[in-house]
Amino acid sequence: MTLVTETAVKTLLTVPTTVQVRPRYEGSNICTWIGFKHVNYMIEEAVLDHFRQSELPARALYEEHGLGLDLVTIDSRILHAFHMDDVAEAEVTPWTKGDDNTIGFKVVIRVERGGETLKAVTAKIRVSLRIDTYLEAAGEVPAELARFAVAKLGDDLEREEGVTAPAEAEILASLTEGRNAYAWKWNIPYPYCHFTERIQMSGYLRLMEEGKDRFVADRGISIKTLLDDRRWIPVVPRSDIRILDEAMMEEDLYTVYTVEEVFKDFTYTSRMDFYVLRDGKLVKTATGSIVHGYAVIENRRDWSLVNFDQRVLDAINGTTA
């Protein structure tokens, strides 16, 4: 049995750890480069390993204490691209202040390139310990972790009031009205969930990736279209996502992808908002942003960033004739 002790919690909150991480094969979709979602998966794995090294692994926290380990915020910057088969070192530094009610970490991932060690990723993470209510109670939450335990994700925040929803058939139109946006409705399947009932952070990351794919296809510049026309691929230097409330398995999730800013002709930032319909109101369950650019494939090893041309700018801005 894993004992939650003051020593273990102090280690969790104060002692940095390092671990080797490597991207999953699934994340290599274009040549051998790794997409942002799988970079964030490496960050998640480093944080989970930090809990293991602190002798508070996620499995034991749930099975023995009824606490689900949930990443509720992930804010990452990608400074250098990862490739298939890269082995990197992730350093996790605790970042929790005395009055915080989430567990914070800063993560740096370094990778070797040409004999030089480069800082490839920086990230800030927040973790909540969600008290399990699906099964019978596991007893009192260990006192050392009580301030990080919540009955529901988002309880540590001041939640926005839900917005009265229009007729269900009009929800998507209402969410995009007057905006440079795209939205869709989707029923949450169990592979996106964990701890038996709720969507997990990796599920939202998958939806952020899908949002880009759906948006550009809707604007006539789908991923494959630009690959075939000019060997352009999307790149993501930064993304962030924050869970505000819970979205449950088999609920309908309304996702809105809104272009907020186009920086010259080089990158654009989109906001992503996620809602569920409850008691006639739209409840926001998560929000985040993603920065996109484009790169041209030069060969099987190399790519370089490119500026948007007028066709791409018009599509992003929604001004295509």
Secondary structure, DSSP 4 states (H G I P E B T S, - for coil): -----HHHHHHHHH--EEEEE---GGGEEETTEE-HHHHHHHHHHHHHHHHHHTT--HHHHHHHH-EEEEEEEEEEEE-S--BTT--EEEEEEE---TT-SSEEEEEEEEEEETTEEEEEEEEEEEEEEEEP-SSS---SPPGGGGGGEESSTTTTS-PPPPEEP--GGGHHHHHHTTSSEEEEEEEPPGGGEETTTEE-HHHHHHHHHHHHHHHHHHTT--HHHHHHHH-EEEEEEEEEEEE-S--BTT-EEEEEEEEEEEETTTEEEEEEEEEEEETTEEEEEEEEEEEEEEEEE-SSS-EEEE---HHHHHHHHT---
